[in-house]
Amino acid sequence: MSRLGKLLAGWTFRTATPSFEPGDVITAFVTHSDGEGVSSRIGDSVLRIEGDTEVDVETKVRLKVTSFDDQNHVGTAEIVEFLGEF
């Protein structure tokens, strides 16, 4: 392996469209609110928040992913914990 290869071994780059599995628990900010509820955008992926949606935009929450479509980068999640406002 070249020196550059050794130096870069194990490096990974973040993607603009992260994927999630049902059951994953992540920390994120509520980024959008409309007449249908609230959602959280992580990169170009969007998680629609189900259940208790009485939460303000820019509130930091812990979310449990309930479904996710890798093709369209959209899914649903429920709030596990409120962590505060930004």
Summary of the structure (lengths in Angstrom):
residues: 86
radius of gyration: 15.9
end to end distance: 45.1
largest distance: 55.4
contacts: 219
relative contact order: 0.24
helix: 7%
strand: 50%
